[in-house]
């Protein structure tokens, strides 16, 4: 296996690194399914593993997936196809549960404890669910139900995920990716918009008291009714005190077109999972999106020399995080070499470089700061190159001749950079005339230098 990928299986105290044929695939969905890792291997030497054995996968030394072997299938060529699931799989167990005056996070914490599952960060979901009673129901269905109830009553979306062996409840608004999806960073996409599924412009909730008296609570958008006709959501509520606010929250949630975007072959980003908000800049026909979309499903595809991901995205999250307001402009590469001072020689042996080949050397200088938990990524049309994380005080990457689609500095959530000294490279000019790249966040000074070399 390449030094970028590391797959291990532990069996009876021994750790094996099975050879992988073709790809390692990891699937994460926002709701309804555990994380899944699949690969195909061939039995070699004394390698032995069984169902239930722990599996770990790393990429560029970063932990990506931890789970357990659930299925093994073999063919006549002795290839073994292996399917592994993370801890969420164990929440499919059924039982009878009763909870009162608990938040979704507290209920999920209790469900995990019932099956001795390891937990990590549990974001406070805030909304207190008055009561829930389920007989012969899976713990996973209950977890999804209380997260959905929190969503429809507050408009805030939380997801249950396995973060390398720790089950967590995360607020989607805090799961924001910096990987930009645009035409140059994806192979293909398919887009669908509709008002036929989970789109409503009128919400009517009713409450029935002990004497069968009915109270109605309504929220509606006259503008959307004129545009689409009446699309009504109708439901009984058991708690009269929240009915009015719930109607407003439901109208905000469902009072829009549903938009689904499927993207194939996007540049890989191991931080992206179901529930992540990812920036998208595409002309979709009826709309030019320059905003964040929600990841409903992602399939990460790792091979010896390539890493990409397929995404299913939904819209309607324009008001959750700030717009993507900056633009990437492709650099103009010239053959002019009259000023040798503009070129910087690489350290690679000269015989490894064709005489007429042009290379780009990109250097990031963090002014001595070595505290960034991220990576310096260079996006090319083909291929994708990435410097291992984290950044040191000076990090450089040498990439072959090609059209640069973008350069990104990724950091801890909430941390960011000032970029300067961009020559000639790509840049955008703001209204004040200052130069910046499309990541505009500010934390510590970082110099970004782009120079073309022979």
PLY file of the C-alpha trace (Angstrom):
ply
format ascii 1.0
element vertex 454
property float x
property float y
property float z
element edge 453
property int vertex1
property int vertex2
end_header
0.00 0.00 0.00
1.23 3.51 -0.77
2.65 5.76 1.91
-0.48 7.91 1.59
-2.87 5.07 2.49
-2.63 2.78 5.50
-5.25 0.11 6.20
-4.87 -2.14 9.25
-6.82 -5.07 10.68
-6.23 -6.35 14.21
-6.77 -10.05 14.87
-5.86 -11.92 18.07
-3.38 -9.26 19.13
-1.66 -9.08 15.74
-1.94 -6.21 13.28
-2.05 -6.92 9.53
-1.80 -4.54 6.58
-3.83 -6.31 3.88
-2.88 -5.58 0.27
-5.65 -3.60 -1.39
-6.83 -4.31 -4.91
-8.09 -1.20 -6.71
-9.79 1.15 -4.21
-10.66 1.69 -0.59
-14.14 3.26 -0.46
-15.68 5.01 2.54
-19.34 6.05 2.57
-20.90 8.46 5.04
-24.54 9.56 5.01
-26.25 12.29 6.98
-29.06 10.04 8.19
-30.11 6.42 8.31
-26.91 4.46 7.84
-23.64 3.71 9.62
-20.33 4.67 8.05
-19.11 1.95 5.69
-15.64 1.03 4.43
-15.18 -1.51 1.64
-12.09 -2.95 0.01
-10.92 -6.07 -1.82
-7.81 -7.99 -0.79
-6.03 -11.25 -1.55
-4.95 -13.56 1.23
-1.17 -13.56 1.54
1.21 -15.34 3.91
-0.18 -15.82 7.40
-2.62 -12.94 7.18
-5.81 -13.89 8.99
-8.83 -11.88 10.07
-12.42 -12.60 11.02
-15.76 -10.87 11.35
-15.73 -8.49 14.31
-12.04 -7.57 13.99
-11.18 -3.85 14.33
-10.22 -1.98 11.16
-8.47 1.39 10.87
-7.78 3.50 7.80
-5.37 6.46 7.58
-4.60 8.85 4.75
-1.48 11.02 4.80
-1.02 9.85 8.41
-4.40 11.35 9.37
-7.00 9.02 10.96
-10.06 8.65 8.72
-12.13 5.57 9.63
-12.35 3.12 12.53
-14.80 0.24 12.43
-15.24 -3.51 12.44
-15.36 -6.28 9.83
-18.97 -7.37 9.25
-18.93 -9.18 5.90
-16.38 -11.19 3.89
-17.11 -12.62 0.45
-14.74 -14.63 -1.75
-14.52 -15.49 -5.44
-12.73 -18.28 -7.33
-9.58 -16.13 -7.64
-9.37 -16.01 -3.80
-10.13 -12.32 -3.75
-11.84 -11.29 -0.52
-14.30 -8.41 -0.59
-14.60 -6.91 2.88
-17.33 -4.66 4.29
-16.73 -2.81 7.55
-19.04 -0.57 9.58
-18.39 1.99 12.30
-20.02 2.02 15.76
-23.32 3.39 14.46
-24.04 -0.12 13.15
-24.55 -1.30 16.75
-27.34 1.24 17.23
-29.50 -0.92 14.95
-30.17 -3.11 18.00
-33.79 -2.89 19.22
-35.22 -2.33 22.67
-38.00 -0.41 24.44
-37.16 3.12 25.57
-38.88 5.92 27.49
-37.34 9.38 27.88
-38.79 12.52 29.44
-37.56 16.13 29.31
-34.28 15.30 27.59
-32.46 16.91 24.69
-31.53 14.89 21.62
-27.88 14.92 22.70
-28.76 13.54 26.14
-30.97 10.82 24.65
-28.28 9.74 22.19
-25.69 9.69 24.98
-27.96 7.33 26.93
-28.51 5.10 23.89
-24.75 4.81 23.35
-24.20 3.96 27.01
-26.81 1.19 26.74
-24.59 -0.60 24.21
-21.23 0.38 25.76
-20.27 2.50 22.76
-17.48 5.06 23.00
-18.61 8.67 22.69
-16.83 11.95 22.00
-18.06 15.52 21.59
-21.80 15.91 22.09
-22.89 19.38 20.96
-25.76 20.67 23.07
-28.86 20.38 20.86
-30.70 22.74 23.23
-34.31 21.80 22.54
-35.91 19.75 25.35
-38.14 16.95 24.08
-41.05 16.58 26.53
-41.47 12.82 26.16
-40.68 9.93 23.86
-41.75 6.32 24.26
-40.82 3.64 21.72
-41.46 -0.10 21.92
-39.32 -2.58 19.99
-37.52 0.25 18.18
-33.91 0.43 17.09
-31.69 2.85 18.94
-30.65 4.35 15.60
-34.26 5.09 14.62
-34.82 6.79 17.98
-31.64 8.85 17.56
-32.73 9.98 14.10
-36.25 10.75 15.38
-35.06 13.05 18.17
-32.62 14.83 15.83
-35.47 15.34 13.34
-37.76 16.64 16.11
-35.05 19.11 17.12
-34.75 20.24 13.50
-38.45 20.85 12.92
-38.90 22.69 16.23
-35.81 24.87 16.06
-34.55 24.84 12.47
-31.16 23.69 13.76
-29.71 20.55 12.17
-27.56 18.10 14.13
-26.02 14.87 12.90
-24.86 11.67 14.57
-21.47 10.53 13.31
-18.55 8.29 14.25
-15.34 10.30 14.50
-12.67 7.59 14.30
-14.13 5.43 17.04
-16.05 8.08 18.99
-19.76 8.66 18.44
-20.54 12.37 18.34
-23.50 14.70 17.91
-22.45 17.66 15.79
-24.16 20.90 14.81
-24.00 21.11 11.00
-23.32 24.84 11.19
-19.95 23.97 12.78
-19.10 21.38 10.11
-17.99 23.77 7.37
-15.56 22.57 4.71
-13.08 24.81 2.88
-12.93 22.56 -0.20
-14.50 24.53 -3.04
-16.63 22.59 -5.54
-16.42 24.19 -8.99
-16.06 23.06 -12.60
-12.28 22.74 -12.34
-12.39 20.60 -9.19
-15.05 18.06 -10.24
-15.34 15.66 -13.17
-19.12 15.90 -13.63
-22.33 16.89 -11.90
-26.07 16.28 -12.13
-28.57 18.80 -10.76
-32.29 18.56 -9.96
-34.66 21.15 -8.48
-38.25 20.39 -7.42
-41.25 21.59 -5.43
-42.74 18.07 -5.46
-40.94 16.67 -2.44
-40.76 18.26 1.02
-41.64 21.74 -0.22
-44.48 23.57 1.57
-45.64 27.19 1.59
-48.40 26.69 4.16
-48.02 24.98 7.53
-51.09 24.08 9.61
-50.63 22.45 13.01
-53.53 21.47 15.24
-53.78 20.70 18.95
-56.63 18.67 20.44
-57.28 19.05 24.16
-58.98 16.58 26.52
-62.43 17.81 25.51
-61.67 17.34 21.81
-61.48 21.09 21.26
-59.13 21.86 18.36
-56.79 24.84 18.11
-55.08 25.67 14.79
-51.64 27.24 14.34
-50.77 28.47 10.85
-47.74 29.92 9.07
-47.68 30.69 5.36
-45.90 32.56 2.59
-48.34 34.43 0.32
-45.55 35.10 -2.17
-44.78 31.38 -2.52
-48.50 30.50 -2.68
-48.90 32.87 -5.63
-45.83 31.36 -7.24
-46.46 27.64 -6.70
-50.07 27.26 -5.61
-50.92 25.94 -2.15
-48.57 23.24 -0.84
-49.76 22.41 2.68
-48.03 20.70 5.59
-50.60 19.38 8.12
-49.78 17.73 11.44
-51.06 17.25 14.98
-48.92 18.51 17.85
-48.95 17.17 21.38
-47.46 20.26 23.04
-49.61 23.36 22.56
-46.99 25.73 23.98
-44.57 25.16 21.10
-47.11 24.92 18.26
-46.79 28.51 17.00
-42.98 28.52 16.96
-42.94 25.05 15.39
-45.17 26.21 12.54
-42.80 29.10 11.80
-39.76 26.81 11.97
-41.37 24.31 9.59
-42.21 27.05 7.08
-38.61 28.26 7.18
-37.36 24.71 6.70
-39.69 23.62 3.90
-40.70 26.91 2.24
-38.23 26.58 -0.63
-37.41 24.51 -3.66
-35.60 21.31 -2.92
-32.28 21.25 -4.75
-30.18 18.13 -5.20
-26.73 18.24 -6.75
-24.70 15.09 -7.43
-20.99 15.70 -7.99
-18.62 13.00 -9.24
-14.84 12.98 -9.02
-14.38 16.02 -6.79
-11.01 16.59 -5.15
-10.92 14.54 -1.97
-11.18 16.04 1.51
-11.20 13.61 4.45
-13.04 16.11 6.67
-16.18 15.90 4.49
-18.93 13.60 5.78
-22.71 13.53 5.87
-23.87 16.82 7.41
-20.91 18.89 6.25
-21.60 22.26 4.65
-19.40 22.59 1.57
-18.89 25.66 -0.65
-20.18 25.30 -4.22
-19.55 27.68 -7.12
-21.35 26.34 -10.20
-23.72 27.50 -12.93
-26.62 25.06 -12.47
-28.90 26.50 -15.15
-31.76 27.94 -13.09
-29.37 29.32 -10.51
-25.70 30.24 -10.29
-24.80 28.92 -6.87
-22.04 30.65 -4.98
-22.86 29.37 -1.55
-22.85 26.41 0.81
-24.73 23.16 0.24
-25.37 20.31 2.66
-23.67 16.95 2.15
-26.34 14.24 2.30
-23.95 11.49 1.23
-20.27 11.25 0.37
-18.24 8.37 -1.03
-14.48 8.79 -0.61
-12.45 6.81 -3.18
-8.82 6.11 -2.33
-6.43 4.38 -4.73
-2.67 4.10 -5.10
-2.26 7.39 -6.99
-5.60 9.14 -6.74
-8.13 10.33 -4.17
-11.52 11.74 -5.09
-15.04 11.87 -3.69
-18.59 11.62 -5.03
-21.12 13.87 -3.32
-24.88 14.16 -3.01
-25.70 17.71 -1.93
-28.89 19.58 -1.08
-29.55 23.31 -1.08
-31.43 25.68 1.16
-28.55 26.50 3.50
-27.76 29.93 2.11
-28.60 31.68 5.40
-26.52 29.44 7.67
-23.01 30.61 6.81
-21.71 33.64 4.99
-21.73 33.70 1.20
-18.71 32.75 -0.84
-18.05 36.22 -2.18
-14.59 35.86 -3.67
-13.65 34.54 -7.08
-10.78 32.40 -8.33
-9.19 33.71 -11.51
-7.08 31.26 -13.46
-3.46 32.37 -13.93
-2.09 33.32 -17.31
1.01 31.24 -17.92
3.51 32.75 -20.34
6.64 31.48 -21.98
8.51 34.73 -21.32
11.82 33.97 -19.60
13.66 37.21 -20.27
13.77 38.07 -16.58
15.47 35.13 -14.89
14.93 36.75 -11.51
11.28 35.78 -11.78
12.17 32.10 -11.79
13.20 29.90 -8.92
15.06 26.63 -9.50
13.89 23.47 -7.75
16.03 21.09 -5.72
15.10 18.12 -7.89
17.87 16.43 -9.90
18.15 18.07 -13.31
17.86 14.77 -15.15
14.35 14.30 -13.73
13.13 17.47 -15.46
12.56 17.70 -19.19
14.46 20.59 -20.75
11.36 22.48 -21.86
9.14 21.56 -18.92
7.77 24.41 -16.88
7.08 23.93 -13.18
5.40 25.94 -10.52
6.95 26.26 -7.07
4.53 27.42 -4.39
5.89 28.40 -0.99
4.01 29.21 2.19
5.90 31.10 4.88
4.14 31.08 8.25
6.58 33.53 9.85
7.91 30.87 12.21
4.47 29.76 13.39
4.08 25.97 13.42
0.61 25.60 14.93
-1.69 25.07 12.00
-3.66 21.83 12.05
-4.35 21.84 8.35
-2.72 21.34 5.01
-1.41 23.34 2.12
-3.20 22.16 -1.00
-2.48 22.87 -4.65
-5.45 22.26 -6.95
-4.52 21.37 -10.52
-6.72 20.28 -13.38
-4.72 17.04 -13.27
-3.40 15.79 -10.94
-4.13 16.85 -7.35
-1.10 17.45 -5.15
-1.15 18.02 -1.41
1.60 18.72 1.10
1.34 16.63 4.26
-0.08 18.36 7.29
0.60 20.33 9.40
2.31 23.37 7.92
5.82 24.05 9.15
7.34 27.51 9.28
8.01 27.21 5.55
6.20 24.69 3.37
6.76 24.29 -0.36
5.40 22.11 -3.10
6.69 21.65 -6.63
4.03 20.70 -9.15
4.23 19.88 -12.87
3.15 22.21 -15.60
-0.59 22.70 -15.61
-3.43 25.10 -15.05
-3.81 26.02 -11.38
-7.45 26.00 -10.38
-6.84 27.23 -6.85
-4.63 27.22 -3.80
-6.13 26.66 -0.38
-4.80 27.01 3.13
-6.84 24.81 5.46
-6.76 25.38 9.19
-8.56 24.54 12.38
-12.24 25.54 12.36
-12.43 29.22 13.18
-8.77 29.87 12.36
-7.60 31.49 9.17
-4.93 33.44 7.34
-3.88 36.64 5.65
-2.28 35.82 2.30
0.09 38.16 0.52
2.91 38.28 -2.06
0.92 36.49 -4.72
2.99 36.60 -7.94
2.04 35.98 -10.66
-0.38 33.18 -9.81
-4.07 33.73 -9.48
-5.63 36.54 -7.56
-8.77 38.56 -7.24
-8.97 42.32 -6.76
-11.34 43.57 -4.08
-13.14 46.91 -4.19
-10.27 48.43 -2.23
-7.73 47.14 -4.73
-6.16 44.64 -2.31
-5.13 41.24 -3.60
-6.42 38.06 -1.95
-7.32 34.49 -2.77
-10.73 32.98 -2.30
-10.04 31.98 1.32
-10.34 35.37 3.00
-10.14 34.37 6.65
-7.77 36.17 9.01
-5.62 34.76 11.77
-1.84 35.16 11.48
0.31 36.56 8.68
1.20 33.99 6.07
3.13 34.73 2.91
2.08 32.91 -0.23
4.58 33.02 -3.07
3.88 31.58 -6.51
6.66 31.57 -9.10
7.02 29.83 -12.43
10.30 28.03 -13.04
11.99 26.07 -15.81
0 1
1 2
2 3
3 4
4 5
5 6
6 7
7 8
8 9
9 10
10 11
11 12
12 13
13 14
14 15
15 16
16 17
17 18
18 19
19 20
20 21
21 22
22 23
23 24
24 25
25 26
26 27
27 28
28 29
29 30
30 31
31 32
32 33
33 34
34 35
35 36
36 37
37 38
38 39
39 40
40 41
41 42
42 43
43 44
44 45
45 46
46 47
47 48
48 49
49 50
50 51
51 52
52 53
53 54
54 55
55 56
56 57
57 58
58 59
59 60
60 61
61 62
62 63
63 64
64 65
65 66
66 67
67 68
68 69
69 70
70 71
71 72
72 73
73 74
74 75
75 76
76 77
77 78
78 79
79 80
80 81
81 82
82 83
83 84
84 85
85 86
86 87
87 88
88 89
89 90
90 91
91 92
92 93
93 94
94 95
95 96
96 97
97 98
98 99
99 100
100 101
101 102
102 103
103 104
104 105
105 106
106 107
107 108
108 109
109 110
110 111
111 112
112 113
113 114
114 115
115 116
116 117
117 118
118 119
119 120
120 121
121 122
122 123
123 124
124 125
125 126
126 127
127 128
128 129
129 130
130 131
131 132
132 133
133 134
134 135
135 136
136 137
137 138
138 139
139 140
140 141
141 142
142 143
143 144
144 145
145 146
146 147
147 148
148 149
149 150
150 151
151 152
152 153
153 154
154 155
155 156
156 157
157 158
158 159
159 160
160 161
161 162
162 163
163 164
164 165
165 166
166 167
167 168
168 169
169 170
170 171
171 172
172 173
173 174
174 175
175 176
176 177
177 178
178 179
179 180
180 181
181 182
182 183
183 184
184 185
185 186
186 187
187 188
188 189
189 190
190 191
191 192
192 193
193 194
194 195
195 196
196 197
197 198
198 199
199 200
200 201
201 202
202 203
203 204
204 205
205 206
206 207
207 208
208 209
209 210
210 211
211 212
212 213
213 214
214 215
215 216
216 217
217 218
218 219
219 220
220 221
221 222
222 223
223 224
224 225
225 226
226 227
227 228
228 229
229 230
230 231
231 232
232 233
233 234
234 235
235 236
236 237
237 238
238 239
239 240
240 241
241 242
242 243
243 244
244 245
245 246
246 247
247 248
248 249
249 250
250 251
251 252
252 253
253 254
254 255
255 256
256 257
257 258
258 259
259 260
260 261
261 262
262 263
263 264
264 265
265 266
266 267
267 268
268 269
269 270
270 271
271 272
272 273
273 274
274 275
275 276
276 277
277 278
278 279
279 280
280 281
281 282
282 283
283 284
284 285
285 286
286 287
287 288
288 289
289 290
290 291
291 292
292 293
293 294
294 295
295 296
296 297
297 298
298 299
299 300
300 301
301 302
302 303
303 304
304 305
305 306
306 307
307 308
308 309
309 310
310 311
311 312
312 313
313 314
314 315
315 316
316 317
317 318
318 319
319 320
320 321
321 322
322 323
323 324
324 325
325 326
326 327
327 328
328 329
329 330
330 331
331 332
332 333
333 334
334 335
335 336
336 337
337 338
338 339
339 340
340 341
341 342
342 343
343 344
344 345
345 346
346 347
347 348
348 349
349 350
350 351
351 352
352 353
353 354
354 355
355 356
356 357
357 358
358 359
359 360
360 361
361 362
362 363
363 364
364 365
365 366
366 367
367 368
368 369
369 370
370 371
371 372
372 373
373 374
374 375
375 376
376 377
377 378
378 379
379 380
380 381
381 382
382 383
383 384
384 385
385 386
386 387
387 388
388 389
389 390
390 391
391 392
392 393
393 394
394 395
395 396
396 397
397 398
398 399
399 400
400 401
401 402
402 403
403 404
404 405
405 406
406 407
407 408
408 409
409 410
410 411
411 412
412 413
413 414
414 415
415 416
416 417
417 418
418 419
419 420
420 421
421 422
422 423
423 424
424 425
425 426
426 427
427 428
428 429
429 430
430 431
431 432
432 433
433 434
434 435
435 436
436 437
437 438
438 439
439 440
440 441
441 442
442 443
443 444
444 445
445 446
446 447
447 448
448 449
449 450
450 451
451 452
452 453
